[in-house]
Amino acid sequence: MHLPLKFLPRKSQQLAELVGALIMIGFGIVFFSQYASPEDLQRYGGFGAWLRANTVEIPFLLGSIALLLAALGWLAVAVINLAGGSPFDYLIVDRTGITYRTFWRESRFAWDELGPFQAVRVSAWQGRGSQRRHWIVADGAEGALRIPSSTYLRGAYLAGSLDLSSGDAAGWLEELRQLARIGRLETEDLPPPPAVFRPPIAIDTTAQTAQAAPAETAPRGTPTIER
């Protein structure tokens, strides 16, 4: 096995995001139609007349519009992630560290700045839902790396399976961290990722190396000597 490797969220997780966005759009349409249905607009003779007669309901109408717009944005991101190789959610493991990308930001953690990896299970009150109770955690110099196990690992729907999956994934990342500390991540005989991950994508860096090589080895021009 050779690095870098790119890990994508589970297909079922991506489909769940898509279904959740569609459900949220349905709620937005229902709420909007309750306050500004086509029948009401026809009865008042237009949107302006309805607006003047229902000023109290304007905040609720704006709230339903905001909900609908947020749901449409969520749907767009879910479709792009599902059909476009998940550009907003991924995990890259390379020889220098880990890149963790979410919709909100991209974080970079160097191996020498990370502490030991461990599987952490939090209570239901701290886990932000039943699907966010299992994490792979490592302390970093600029904050902790927290990878949600249910997003990237198999076994999210079987009791106790996510505990084992989180332990396997944390153990593999810790093994890579230890190899990085002794400078052995440059070798090709690295431990393969556990099967609890979705099959990773090998990132080809030869093209980047080939493009950088001519710039580094290009001969410099002969200086002109003025007399």
ROGUVEX-504796 format. One record per residue: x, y, z of N, C-alpha, C in turn; residue in three letters; residue number from 0. Coordinates in steps of 0.2 Angstrom, whole numbers, plus 2048, in hexadecimal, padded with zeros to 3 digits. Layout:
N
[node [X,Y,Z],[X,Y,Z],[X,Y,Z],"ALA",NUM]
...
END
This chain:
227
[node [804,7FA,800],[800,800,800],[804,806,800],"MET",0]
[node [802,80B,7FC],[806,812,7FC],[801,817,7FD],"HIS",1]
[node [804,81D,800],[800,823,802],[801,828,7FC],"LEU",2]
[node [7FD,82D,7FB],[7F7,82E,7FF],[7F0,82A,7FD],"PRO",3]
[node [7EC,82A,802],[7E5,826,801],[7E0,82B,803],"LEU",4]
[node [7DA,82B,7FF],[7D5,82F,800],[7CF,82B,802],"LYS",5]
[node [7CC,82C,807],[7C6,828,80A],[7C0,82D,809],"PHE",6]
[node [7BA,82A,806],[7B4,82D,806],[7AF,82B,80B],"LEU",7]
[node [7AA,82F,80C],[7A5,82C,811],[7A1,826,80E],"PRO",8]
[node [79E,822,812],[79A,81C,810],[795,81E,80B],"ARG",9]
[node [793,81A,806],[78E,81B,802],[787,81C,805],"LYS",10]
[node [786,818,80A],[780,819,80E],[77F,81F,812],"SER",11]
[node [785,822,814],[785,828,817],[783,82E,812],"GLN",12]
[node [786,82D,80C],[785,832,807],[77D,832,805],"GLN",13]
[node [77B,82C,804],[773,82B,803],[76F,82E,808],"LEU",14]
[node [771,82D,80E],[76D,830,814],[76D,837,814],"ALA",15]
[node [773,83A,812],[773,842,811],[76E,844,80C],"GLU",16]
[node [76E,840,806],[769,842,801],[762,841,803],"LEU",17]
[node [760,83C,806],[75A,83B,809],[758,840,80E],"VAL",18]
[node [75C,842,812],[75B,847,817],[75A,84E,814],"GLY",19]
[node [75D,84F,80F],[75C,856,80C],[755,856,808],"ALA",20]
[node [753,850,805],[74D,850,802],[747,850,807],"LEU",21]
[node [748,84D,80D],[743,84E,812],[742,855,815],"ILE",22]
[node [748,858,815],[748,85F,818],[745,864,812],"MET",23]
[node [746,862,80C],[742,866,807],[73B,865,807],"ILE",24]
[node [739,85F,809],[731,85E,809],[72F,862,80F],"GLY",25]
[node [732,862,815],[730,866,81A],[72F,86E,818],"PHE",26]
[node [734,870,815],[734,877,813],[72F,879,80E],"GLY",27]
[node [72D,874,80A],[727,875,805],[721,875,809],"ILE",28]
[node [720,871,80E],[71A,870,812],[719,877,816],"VAL",29]
[node [71E,879,819],[71E,87F,81D],[71C,885,819],"PHE",30]
[node [720,885,813],[71E,88B,80F],[717,88B,80D],"PHE",31]
[node [715,886,80B],[70E,885,808],[709,887,80D],"SER",32]
[node [70A,886,814],[706,887,819],[705,88F,81A],"GLN",33]
[node [70A,892,819],[709,89A,819],[708,89D,813],"TYR",34]
[node [70A,89B,80D],[709,89E,807],[707,899,802],"ALA",35]
[node [701,896,802],[6FF,891,7FE],[6FC,894,7F7],"SER",36]
[node [6FC,891,7F2],[6FA,894,7EC],[6F2,896,7EC],"PRO",37]
[node [6EE,892,7F0],[6E7,894,7F1],[6E7,89A,7F5],"GLU",38]
[node [6EB,89B,7FA],[6EB,8A2,7FE],[6ED,8A8,7F9],"ASP",39]
[node [6F2,8A7,7F5],[6F4,8AC,7F1],[6EE,8AE,7EC],"LEU",40]
[node [6EB,8A9,7E9],[6E5,8AA,7E5],[6DF,8AD,7E8],"GLN",41]
[node [6DE,8AC,7EE],[6D9,8AF,7F2],[6DA,8B6,7F3],"ARG",42]
[node [6E0,8B8,7F5],[6E2,8BF,7F6],[6E3,8C3,7F0],"TYR",43]
[node [6E4,8BF,7EA],[6E5,8C3,7E4],[6EC,8C4,7E3],"GLY",44]
[node [6F1,8C1,7E6],[6F8,8C2,7E5],[6FC,8C2,7EB],"GLY",45]
[node [702,8C2,7EA],[707,8C1,7F0],[707,8C8,7F4],"PHE",46]
[node [707,8CE,7F1],[707,8D4,7F4],[701,8D5,7F9],"GLY",47]
[node [6FB,8D3,7F6],[6F5,8D4,7FB],[6F5,8CF,800],"ALA",48]
[node [6F8,8C9,7FF],[6F8,8C4,805],[6FD,8C6,80A],"TRP",49]
[node [703,8C9,807],[708,8CC,80C],[705,8D1,811],"LEU",50]
[node [701,8D6,80E],[6FE,8DB,812],[6F9,8D8,817],"ARG",51]
[node [6F6,8D3,815],[6F1,8D0,81A],[6F3,8CB,81F],"ALA",52]
[node [6FA,8C9,81E],[6FC,8C4,822],[703,8C6,825],"ASN",53]
[node [704,8CC,827],[70B,8CE,829],[70D,8CA,82F],"THR",54]
[node [709,8C7,833],[70B,8C4,839],[70E,8BD,837],"VAL",55]
[node [70D,8BA,831],[710,8B4,82F],[716,8B5,82B],"GLU",56]
[node [718,8BB,82A],[71E,8BC,826],[724,8B9,829],"ILE",57]
[node [726,8B9,830],[72B,8B6,833],[72B,8AE,831],"PRO",58]
[node [725,8AB,832],[725,8A4,831],[726,8A3,829],"PHE",59]
[node [724,8A7,825],[725,8A6,81E],[72C,8A6,81C],"LEU",60]
[node [730,8AB,81F],[737,8AC,81E],[73B,8A6,821],"LEU",61]
[node [738,8A4,827],[73C,89E,829],[73B,897,825],"GLY",62]
[node [735,897,822],[734,891,81E],[738,892,817],"SER",63]
[node [739,898,815],[73D,899,80F],[744,897,810],"ILE",64]
[node [747,89A,816],[74E,898,818],[74F,890,819],"ALA",65]
[node [74A,88D,81C],[74A,886,81C],[74B,882,816],"LEU",66]
[node [747,885,811],[746,882,80A],[74D,883,807],"LEU",67]
[node [750,889,807],[756,88B,804],[75C,887,807],"LEU",68]
[node [75C,886,80E],[761,882,811],[761,87B,80F],"ALA",69]
[node [75A,878,80E],[75A,871,80B],[75C,870,804],"ALA",70]
[node [75B,875,800],[75D,875,7F9],[765,875,7F9],"LEU",71]
[node [768,879,7FD],[76F,879,7FE],[772,872,800],"GLY",72]
[node [76F,870,805],[771,869,807],[770,864,802],"TRP",73]
[node [76B,864,7FE],[769,85F,7F9],[76F,860,7F3],"LEU",74]
[node [771,866,7F2],[776,867,7ED],[77D,864,7EF],"ALA",75]
[node [77E,865,7F5],[785,862,7F8],[784,85B,7F8],"VAL",76]
[node [77F,858,7FA],[77E,851,7FA],[77F,84E,7F3],"ALA",77]
[node [77C,851,7EE],[77C,84E,7E8],[783,84E,7E5],"VAL",78]
[node [786,854,7E6],[78D,855,7E4],[792,850,7E7],"ILE",79]
[node [791,84F,7EE],[795,84A,7F1],[794,843,7EF],"ASN",80]
[node [78D,841,7ED],[78C,83A,7EB],[78E,839,7E4],"LEU",81]
[node [78D,83E,7E0],[78F,83D,7D8],[796,83F,7D6],"ALA",82]
[node [799,844,7DA],[79F,847,7D8],[7A5,845,7DC],"GLY",83]
[node [7A5,83F,7DF],[7AB,83D,7E3],[7AC,841,7EA],"GLY",84]
[node [7A7,843,7ED],[7A7,846,7F3],[7AC,84B,7F4],"SER",85]
[node [7AB,851,7F1],[7B0,856,7F2],[7B0,85A,7F8],"PRO",86]
[node [7AA,859,7FC],[7A9,85D,802],[7AA,859,808],"PHE",87]
[node [7AB,852,807],[7AC,84E,80D],[7B1,848,80B],"ASP",88]
[node [7B7,849,80E],[7BC,843,80D],[7C1,843,812],"TYR",89]
[node [7C5,83E,812],[7CB,83D,816],[7D1,83B,812],"LEU",90]
[node [7D6,83F,813],[7DD,83D,80F],[7E2,83B,814],"ILE",91]
[node [7E5,836,813],[7EB,834,817],[7F1,833,813],"VAL",92]
[node [7F6,837,814],[7FC,837,810],[802,837,815],"ASP",93]
[node [808,838,812],[80E,836,816],[810,83C,81B],"ARG",94]
[node [80D,842,81A],[80E,847,81E],[809,848,823],"THR",95]
[node [803,846,822],[7FD,847,827],[7F7,845,824],"GLY",96]
[node [7F1,848,827],[7EA,846,826],[7E7,84D,824],"ILE",97]
[node [7E3,84C,81E],[7DF,852,81C],[7D7,850,81D],"THR",98]
[node [7D4,853,821],[7CD,852,823],[7C8,857,820],"TYR",99]
[node [7C4,856,81C],[7C0,85B,818],[7B9,85A,81A],"ARG",100]
[node [7B5,85F,81C],[7AE,85F,81D],[7AB,865,819],"THR",101]
[node [7A5,865,819],[7A2,86A,815],[7A4,871,817],"PHE",102]
[node [7A5,872,81E],[7A7,879,821],[7AE,87B,820],"TRP",103]
[node [7B2,876,820],[7BA,878,820],[7BE,872,81E],"ARG",104]
[node [7C4,873,81D],[7C9,86E,81C],[7CF,86F,821],"GLU",105]
[node [7D0,869,824],[7D5,86A,82A],[7DB,865,828],"SER",106]
[node [7E1,867,82A],[7E7,864,828],[7EB,862,82F],"ARG",107]
[node [7ED,85C,830],[7F0,85A,836],[7F6,856,834],"PHE",108]
[node [7FC,858,836],[802,855,835],[803,84F,83A],"ALA",109]
[node [807,84A,838],[808,844,83C],[80B,846,842],"TRP",110]
[node [811,84A,842],[814,84C,848],[811,851,84D],"ASP",111]
[node [80B,853,84B],[807,857,84F],[801,854,852],"GLU",112]
[node [800,84E,850],[7FA,84A,853],[7FD,845,859],"LEU",113]
[node [7F8,845,85D],[7F9,840,863],[7F6,839,861],"GLY",114]
[node [7F6,834,866],[7F4,82E,864],[7ED,82E,862],"PRO",115]
[node [7EB,829,85D],[7E4,828,85B],[7E1,823,85F],"PHE",116]
[node [7DA,825,860],[7D6,821,865],[7CF,821,862],"GLN",117]
[node [7CC,81B,864],[7C4,81B,862],[7C1,81E,868],"ALA",118]
[node [7BC,822,868],[7B9,825,86D],[7B1,825,86C],"VAL",119]
[node [7AE,823,871],[7A7,822,871],[7A4,827,876],"ARG",120]
[node [7A0,82B,874],[79D,830,879],[796,82F,87A],"VAL",121]
[node [793,832,87F],[78C,831,881],[787,833,87C],"SER",122]
[node [781,831,87C],[77C,834,877],[77B,83B,878],"ALA",123]
[node [77C,83E,87E],[77B,845,87F],[781,849,87B],"TRP",124]
[node [786,846,87B],[78C,84A,878],[78D,848,871],"GLN",125]
[node [78A,843,86E],[78B,840,868],[788,843,862],"GLY",126]
[node [784,848,863],[780,84C,85E],[77C,847,85A],"ARG",127]
[node [778,842,85D],[774,83D,85A],[778,836,85A],"GLY",128]
[node [774,831,859],[776,82A,85A],[77C,828,855],"SER",129]
[node [77C,82C,84F],[781,82A,84A],[787,82E,84B],"GLN",130]
[node [788,832,850],[78E,836,852],[791,835,859],"ARG",131]
[node [790,82E,85B],[793,82D,862],[799,829,861],"ARG",132]
[node [79C,827,85B],[7A2,824,85B],[7A7,828,856],"HIS",133]
[node [7AD,82A,859],[7B2,82E,856],[7B9,82B,856],"TRP",134]
[node [7BD,82D,851],[7C4,82C,851],[7C7,832,853],"ILE",135]
[node [7CB,832,858],[7CD,839,85B],[7D5,839,85C],"VAL",136]
[node [7D8,83E,85A],[7DF,83F,85B],[7E0,847,85D],"ALA",137]
[node [7E4,848,862],[7E5,84F,864],[7EA,852,85F],"ASP",138]
[node [7E9,858,85D],[7EE,85C,859],[7F0,862,85C],"GLY",139]
[node [7F5,865,859],[7F8,86B,85B],[7F3,871,85B],"ALA",140]
[node [7EF,871,855],[7EA,876,854],[7E3,874,855],"GLU",141]
[node [7E2,86F,859],[7DB,86C,85A],[7DB,865,859],"GLY",142]
[node [7D6,861,85B],[7D5,85A,85B],[7D3,858,854],"ALA",143]
[node [7D5,853,851],[7D2,850,84B],[7CD,84B,84E],"LEU",144]
[node [7C7,84C,84B],[7C1,848,84D],[7BE,845,847],"ARG",145]
[node [7BE,83F,846],[7BB,83C,840],[7B5,838,842],"ILE",146]
[node [7AF,839,83F],[7A9,836,841],[7A9,82F,83E],"PRO",147]
[node [7A9,82A,843],[7AA,823,840],[7A4,821,83C],"SER",148]
[node [79E,823,83D],[798,821,83A],[798,824,832],"SER",149]
[node [79C,829,831],[79C,82C,82A],[7A1,828,826],"THR",150]
[node [7A6,825,829],[7AB,822,824],[7AC,81A,825],"TYR",151]
[node [7A9,818,82B],[7AB,811,82C],[7A4,80D,82C],"LEU",152]
[node [7A5,806,82A],[7A0,802,82A],[79E,7FF,831],"ARG",153]
[node [797,7FD,831],[795,7FA,838],[791,7FF,83C],"GLY",154]
[node [78E,805,838],[78B,80A,83C],[784,807,83E],"ALA",155]
[node [781,802,83B],[77A,800,83C],[77A,7F9,840],"TYR",156]
[node [780,7F7,842],[780,7F1,846],[782,7F3,84D],"LEU",157]
[node [77F,7F0,852],[781,7F2,859],[788,7EF,85B],"ALA",158]
[node [78C,7F3,85D],[793,7F2,85F],[798,7F1,85A],"GLY",159]
[node [795,7F1,853],[79A,7F1,84E],[79E,7F7,84D],"SER",160]
[node [79B,7FD,84E],[79F,803,84D],[7A4,804,852],"LEU",161]
[node [7A4,801,858],[7A9,801,85D],[7AF,7FD,85A],"ASP",162]
[node [7AE,7F7,857],[7B4,7F4,855],[7B7,7F7,84F],"LEU",163]
[node [7B2,7FA,84A],[7B5,7FD,844],[7B9,804,846],"SER",164]
[node [7B7,807,84B],[7BA,80D,84D],[7C1,80B,850],"SER",165]
[node [7C1,806,854],[7C8,803,857],[7CD,801,851],"GLY",166]
[node [7CA,7FE,84C],[7CE,7FC,847],[7D1,802,843],"ASP",167]
[node [7CD,807,841],[7CF,80C,83E],[7D4,811,842],"ALA",168]
[node [7D3,812,848],[7D7,815,84C],[7DE,812,84D],"ALA",169]
[node [7DE,80B,84E],[7E4,807,84E],[7E8,808,848],"GLY",170]
[node [7E5,808,842],[7E9,809,83C],[7EC,810,83B],"TRP",171]
[node [7E8,815,83D],[7EB,81C,83D],[7F0,81D,842],"LEU",172]
[node [7F0,81A,847],[7F5,81A,84C],[7FB,817,84A],"GLU",173]
[node [7FB,811,847],[800,80E,844],[804,812,83F],"GLU",174]
[node [800,815,83A],[803,81A,836],[807,820,839],"LEU",175]
[node [804,822,83F],[807,828,842],[80E,825,845],"ARG",176]
[node [80E,81F,848],[814,81D,84B],[819,81C,845],"GLN",177]
[node [817,81A,83F],[81C,819,83A],[81F,820,838],"LEU",178]
[node [81A,825,838],[81C,82B,836],[821,82E,83B],"ALA",179]
[node [821,82C,841],[826,82F,846],[82D,82C,845],"ARG",180]
[node [82D,826,842],[834,823,841],[836,824,83A],"ILE",181]
[node [832,828,836],[834,829,82F],[833,823,82A],"GLY",182]
[node [82E,81F,82B],[82D,819,827],[827,819,822],"ARG",183]
[node [824,81F,822],[81E,820,81E],[820,820,816],"LEU",184]
[node [826,821,815],[828,822,80E],[829,81B,80A],"GLU",185]
[node [828,816,80E],[829,80F,80C],[822,80D,809],"THR",186]
[node [822,807,805],[81C,805,801],[819,7FF,805],"GLU",187]
[node [81C,7FC,80A],[819,7F7,80E],[816,7F9,814],"ASP",188]
[node [811,7FE,813],[80D,801,819],[807,7FC,81A],"LEU",189]
[node [804,7FC,820],[7FF,7F8,822],[7F9,7FB,81E],"PRO",190]
[node [7F5,7F6,81B],[7EF,7F9,817],[7E9,7FB,81B],"PRO",191]
[node [7E5,7FF,819],[7DF,801,81D],[7DB,7FC,81F],"PRO",192]
[node [7D8,7FC,825],[7D3,7F6,826],[7CD,7F6,822],"PRO",193]
[node [7C9,7F1,821],[7C4,7F0,81D],[7BE,7F4,81F],"ALA",194]
[node [7BE,7F7,825],[7B8,7FB,828],[7B7,801,824],"VAL",195]
[node [7BD,803,821],[7BC,809,81C],[7B9,807,816],"PHE",196]
[node [7B6,80C,812],[7B4,80B,80B],[7BB,80B,807],"ARG",197]
[node [7BB,807,802],[7C1,806,7FE],[7C4,80D,7FC],"PRO",198]
[node [7CA,80E,7FE],[7CD,815,7FD],[7CF,816,7F6],"PRO",199]
[node [7D0,81D,7F4],[7D2,81F,7EE],[7DA,820,7EE],"ILE",200]
[node [7DE,81D,7EA],[7E5,81F,7EA],[7E6,825,7E6],"ALA",201]
[node [7E9,82A,7E9],[7EB,830,7E5],[7F1,830,7E2],"ILE",202]
[node [7F1,831,7DB],[7F8,830,7D8],[7FB,837,7D8],"ASP",203]
[node [801,837,7DB],[805,83D,7DB],[80B,83D,7D6],"THR",204]
[node [80B,838,7D2],[811,838,7CD],[810,83E,7C8],"THR",205]
[node [80A,840,7C6],[809,845,7C2],[80C,84C,7C5],"ALA",206]
[node [80A,84D,7CB],[80C,853,7CF],[814,853,7CF],"GLN",207]
[node [817,84D,7D1],[81E,84D,7D1],[821,84E,7CA],"THR",208]
[node [81E,84C,7C5],[821,84D,7BE],[821,854,7BC],"ALA",209]
[node [81C,858,7BE],[81B,85F,7BD],[820,863,7C1],"GLN",210]
[node [821,861,7C7],[826,864,7CB],[82D,863,7C9],"ALA",211]
[node [82E,85D,7C7],[835,85C,7C5],[839,860,7C0],"ALA",212]
[node [836,862,7BA],[839,866,7B6],[83A,86D,7B8],"PRO",213]
[node [836,870,7BD],[837,876,7C0],[83D,876,7C4],"ALA",214]
[node [83E,870,7C8],[844,870,7CC],[84A,86F,7C9],"GLU",215]
[node [84A,86B,7C3],[850,869,7C0],[852,86E,7BA],"THR",216]
[node [84E,873,7B8],[84F,877,7B2],[855,87B,7B3],"ALA",217]
[node [85A,87B,7AE],[860,87E,7AE],[85F,886,7AE],"PRO",218]
[node [863,889,7B2],[862,891,7B2],[865,894,7AC],"ARG",219]
[node [863,899,7AA],[866,89D,7A4],[86D,89F,7A6],"GLY",220]
[node [871,8A0,7A1],[878,8A2,7A1],[878,8AA,7A2],"THR",221]
[node [87A,8AC,7A8],[87A,8B3,7A9],[87E,8B7,7A4],"PRO",222]
[node [87C,8BD,7A2],[87F,8C2,79D],[884,8C6,7A1],"THR",223]
[node [88A,8C6,79E],[88F,8CA,7A1],[890,8D1,79D],"ILE",224]
[node [88F,8D6,7A0],[88F,8DD,79D],[896,8DF,79D],"GLU",225]
[node [899,8E2,798],[89F,8E5,798],[89F,8EC,797],"ARG",226]
END
